[in-house]
Amino acid sequence: MEKNTVSITTEFIKLDSLLKLANAVGSGGEAKILIQEGEVRVNGETCTMRGKKIRPGDVVSLPGLEIVVQ
């Protein structure tokens, strides 16, 4: 599994924005579909909320990729 570390300078980033920032998806629409289909996990739990607040220390995973937020 590929690992990717993303640094944010704000208190949090929304899940769909994080996926775009990490280049895990090509567009917001693609992020929306992945999230709605239950393909995205936040800290090991399936998350279907596009606007979920992701904070430093959280780990977001989708098939073949793990994103660690700093």
N, CA and C of each residue as an Amber inpcrd file, in Angstrom:
protein
   210
   0.8540000  -1.1920000   0.0000000   0.0000000   0.0000000   0.0000000
   0.8900000   1.2420000   0.0000000   0.5480000   2.1720000  -0.8500000
   1.2970000   3.4310000  -0.9140000   0.9150000   4.3140000   0.2730000
   1.9210000   4.9750000   0.8430000   1.6580000   5.8960000   1.9590000
   1.9940000   7.3070000   1.5030000   1.1860000   8.2420000   1.9310000
   1.3380000   9.6310000   1.5360000   1.1320000  10.4780000   2.7900000
   2.0330000  11.4040000   3.0420000   1.8810000  12.3080000   4.1800000
   1.5060000  13.6910000   3.6590000   0.4670000  14.2630000   4.2310000
   0.0000000  15.5820000   3.8180000   0.0460000  16.5010000   5.0300000
   0.6700000  17.6500000   4.8700000   0.7220000  18.6380000   5.9530000
  -0.3300000  19.7090000   5.7090000  -1.0500000  20.0540000   6.7610000
  -2.0230000  21.1470000   6.6450000  -1.6170000  22.2500000   7.6210000
  -1.9790000  23.4710000   7.2830000  -1.6090000  24.6140000   8.1210000
  -2.8130000  25.1780000   8.8630000  -3.9670000  24.5290000   8.6910000
  -5.1850000  24.9700000   9.3670000  -5.5490000  23.9350000  10.4270000
  -6.5710000  24.2300000  11.2210000  -6.9800000  23.3250000  12.2910000
  -7.4880000  22.0020000  11.7280000  -8.1700000  22.0640000  10.5850000
  -8.7120000  20.8590000   9.9610000  -8.8730000  21.0920000   8.4650000
  -9.1180000  19.9920000   7.7420000  -9.4190000  20.0580000   6.3160000
 -10.5780000  19.0960000   6.0870000 -11.4760000  19.4400000   5.1850000
 -12.6010000  18.5500000   4.9040000 -12.0930000  17.3480000   4.1120000
 -12.7340000  16.2190000   4.3430000 -12.2980000  14.9560000   3.7500000
 -12.1600000  15.0320000   2.2320000 -13.1700000  15.5780000   1.5460000
 -13.0760000  15.6230000   0.0810000 -11.9220000  16.5240000  -0.3740000
 -11.6810000  17.6040000   0.3400000 -10.5700000  18.4970000  -0.0050000
  -9.2240000  17.8170000   0.2290000  -9.1400000  17.0150000   1.2820000
  -7.9050000  16.2840000   1.5620000  -7.5830000  15.3140000   0.4360000
  -8.5910000  14.6110000  -0.0490000  -8.3570000  13.6490000  -1.1280000
  -7.8320000  14.3480000  -2.3710000  -8.3520000  15.5430000  -2.6510000
  -7.8460000  16.3130000  -3.8040000  -6.4290000  16.8090000  -3.5370000
  -6.1710000  17.3280000  -2.3450000  -4.8510000  17.8490000  -1.9920000
  -3.7840000  16.7550000  -2.0840000  -4.1410000  15.5480000  -1.6890000
  -3.1990000  14.4250000  -1.7030000  -3.0880000  13.7860000  -3.0900000
  -3.7980000  14.3380000  -4.0640000  -3.8230000  13.7860000  -5.4220000
  -4.3260000  12.3380000  -5.4560000  -5.1940000  11.9960000  -4.5070000
  -5.7820000  10.6620000  -4.4760000  -6.9220000  10.5610000  -5.4850000
  -7.4950000  11.7090000  -5.8430000  -8.5760000  11.7710000  -6.8300000
  -8.2910000  12.9250000  -7.7860000  -8.9090000  12.8650000  -8.9440000
  -8.6930000  13.8990000  -9.9450000  -9.6440000  15.0710000  -9.8070000
 -10.7630000  14.8540000  -9.1000000 -11.7590000  15.9250000  -8.9980000
 -12.5960000  15.7460000  -7.7360000 -13.3160000  16.7990000  -7.4080000
 -14.2170000  16.7320000  -6.2590000 -15.3270000  15.7210000  -6.4840000
 -15.7620000  15.5970000  -7.7360000 -16.8090000  14.6280000  -8.0660000
 -16.3430000  13.2060000  -7.8230000 -15.0910000  12.9450000  -8.1780000
 -14.5190000  11.6150000  -7.9570000 -14.4220000  11.3400000  -6.4550000
 -14.0260000  12.3570000  -5.6800000 -13.9460000  12.2180000  -4.2240000
 -15.3300000  11.8990000  -3.6550000 -16.3430000  12.6130000  -4.1250000
 -17.7080000  12.4350000  -3.6480000 -18.1730000  10.9900000  -3.8680000
 -17.9000000  10.4500000  -5.0510000 -18.3210000   9.0900000  -5.3700000
 -17.6100000   8.0700000  -4.4820000 -16.2910000   8.2120000  -4.3450000
 -15.5260000   7.2810000  -3.4990000 -16.0470000   7.2900000  -2.0670000
 -16.2960000   8.4860000  -1.5430000 -16.7640000   8.6230000  -0.1590000
 -18.1610000   8.0270000  -0.0070000 -19.0670000   8.3580000  -0.9340000
 -20.4470000   7.8630000  -0.8450000 -20.5310000   6.3540000  -0.9920000
 -19.5930000   5.7660000  -1.7420000 -19.6130000   4.3140000  -1.9400000
 -18.9430000   3.5600000  -0.7960000 -18.4810000   4.2970000   0.2290000
 -17.9020000   3.6470000   1.3980000 -16.4860000   3.1360000   1.1830000
 -15.7820000   3.7080000   0.2020000 -14.4220000   3.2700000  -0.1060000
 -13.3680000   3.9550000   0.7730000 -13.7900000   4.9760000   1.5390000
 -12.8350000   5.7690000   2.3140000 -13.0100000   5.4860000   3.8040000
 -11.8730000   5.2820000   4.4650000 -11.8860000   5.0450000   5.9120000
 -11.0940000   6.1430000   6.6060000 -11.5990000   6.5940000   7.7480000
 -10.9100000   7.5940000   8.5610000 -10.6100000   6.9290000   9.8910000
  -9.3210000   6.8260000  10.2160000  -8.8850000   6.1680000  11.4540000
  -9.5010000   4.7740000  11.5930000  -9.5670000   4.0530000  10.4660000
 -10.0360000   2.6720000  10.4790000 -11.5270000   2.4750000  10.3470000
 -12.3100000   3.5620000  10.3460000 -13.7590000   3.4410000  10.2450000
 -14.2520000   4.0190000   8.9290000 -15.1610000   3.3050000   8.2770000
 -15.7220000   3.7850000   7.0200000 -16.4050000   5.1260000   7.2510000
 -16.1450000   6.0730000   6.3510000 -16.7330000   7.4160000   6.4830000
 -17.4410000   7.7770000   5.1850000 -18.7010000   8.1700000   5.2850000
 -19.4590000   8.5570000   4.0980000 -19.8140000  10.0470000   4.1170000
 -19.1480000  10.8160000   4.9720000 -19.4160000  12.2610000   5.0610000
 -18.2910000  13.0280000   4.3610000 -18.6250000  13.6620000   3.2320000
 -17.6170000  14.4240000   2.4720000 -17.0100000  15.5380000   3.2960000
 -17.8150000  16.1590000   4.1460000 -17.3650000  17.3200000   4.9030000
 -16.7410000  16.9860000   6.2480000 -16.4810000  15.6990000   6.4890000
 -15.8770000  15.3100000   7.7800000 -14.5910000  16.0920000   7.9970000
 -14.4310000  16.6210000   9.2040000 -13.2310000  17.4000000   9.5220000
 -12.0760000  16.4490000   9.8310000 -11.0220000  16.5770000   9.0490000
  -9.8360000  15.7510000   9.2350000  -8.7780000  16.6320000   9.8840000
  -8.2290000  16.1560000  10.9850000  -7.2610000  16.9400000  11.7550000
  -5.8950000  16.2580000  11.7410000  -4.8440000  17.0180000  12.0680000
  -3.5100000  16.3950000  12.1440000  -3.5280000  15.1720000  13.0540000
  -2.8970000  14.1010000  12.6080000  -2.8770000  12.8500000  13.3570000
  -3.8520000  11.8270000  12.8110000  -4.8370000  12.2920000  12.0270000
  -5.8020000  11.3650000  11.4370000  -5.1570000  10.6060000  10.2810000
  -5.6400000   9.3900000  10.0600000  -5.1770000   8.5650000   8.9490000
  -6.3810000   8.2530000   8.0740000  -6.2820000   8.6150000   6.8000000
  -7.3510000   8.3760000   5.8350000  -6.8570000   7.3120000   4.8680000
  -7.6580000   6.2920000   4.6540000  -7.2380000   5.2460000   3.7320000
  -8.3170000   4.9420000   2.7150000  -7.8630000   4.5880000   1.5290000
  -8.7330000   4.1180000   0.4640000  -7.9630000   3.0190000  -0.2420000
  -8.6120000   2.2580000  -1.0960000  -7.9120000   1.1130000  -1.6960000
  -6.5560000   1.5010000  -2.3000000  -5.4940000   0.8890000  -1.7740000
  -4.1610000   1.1050000  -2.3060000  -3.4260000   2.3350000  -1.8100000
  -4.0530000   3.1390000  -0.9540000  -3.4130000   4.3720000  -0.5040000
  -3.7670000   4.6770000   0.9470000  -2.7820000   5.1350000   1.6890000
  -2.9960000   5.5920000   3.0630000  -2.4540000   7.0060000   3.1670000
  -3.2550000   7.9270000   3.6760000  -2.8590000   9.3360000   3.8000000
  -2.7730000   9.6740000   5.2890000  -1.5980000  10.1350000   5.7180000
  -1.3970000  10.5460000   7.1010000  -1.3640000  12.0780000   7.1140000
  -2.1710000  12.6760000   7.9720000  -2.2680000  14.1390000   8.0430000
  -1.3900000  14.6570000   9.1820000  -0.5600000  15.6600000   8.8620000
   0.2980000  16.2830000   9.8680000  -0.1270000  17.7100000  10.0970000
